[in-house]
């Protein structure tokens, strides 16, 4: 396991460098004036343009800019915006909010999706099975902003059960509805994947053997069937954390959450390329580390998997 972990960590290095360079190139190589709109309706003074060009090395080749950025990044410095605001401070303010929202969404989709998938996988073609299939298809078909606006209007405005927007304190009770909205589509997919996996593994030889030995059904399902059926679900959940954090722009906008989604949107509009690159780099790290964690969990779930 130790050699495998070391090998996987070494594999992450070229993947991280290649991905971040591609992101850096796509963001900074966008055609257009990077100083457009930075000084209001009038063009920026030549002195300001010269100073910013030198500061961000815009007159240097792209690989030189990228090398300087990565050097500062490994020192923990994400740089500054054109307004001379530290990107570290921006991320430190917004990132915990998005992370908290994504964790709540991940917990909701795991609990509800997995429960629905297991129950319907054990009792296929019944009323509950058809209800889950229809409801998950309904969630998949609806855009997230529709689900968000409907739940906000019904639960927050009409019924006054929850607050329509999230306060700056980010209490857990306030994040349940936004978390459900953010994780609704993934929850539907998890329910369907878990249902299919449970249904297929239920007919496996090891399940029939466990039942023939007289093991209680709870143990058959909880120890033998569920453990082997969780691998595709764990894959979805593991890679979904980064997707939830990156896809929180709409949810954060609807419920007025000051997270990285809103920061990315404002940075794209105002052409703050350094902020966009820094946030996406963090999301890349989350994706890579979660993929590594998922691979390690495979061995814990399936004893047939061994890493050398």
Secondary structure, DSSP 8 states (H G I E B T S, - for coil): -HHHHHHHHHHHHHHHHHHHHHHHHHHHT-SS-TTTTTTTTS---HHHHHHHHHHTTTTS-HHHHHHHHHHHHHTT---B-TT--BHHHHHHHHHHHHHHHHHHHHHHHHHHHHHHHHHHHHSTTSHHHHHHHHHHHHHHHS-HHHHHHHHIIIIIIIS-SS-SS--TT--HHHHHHHHHHHHHHHHHHHHHHHHHHHHHHTTSHHHHHHHHTT--HHHIIIIIIHHHHHHHHHHHHHHHHHHHHHT-HHHHHHTT--SHHHHHHHHHHTT-HHHHHHHHHHHHHHHHHHHHHHHHHHHHH-TT----
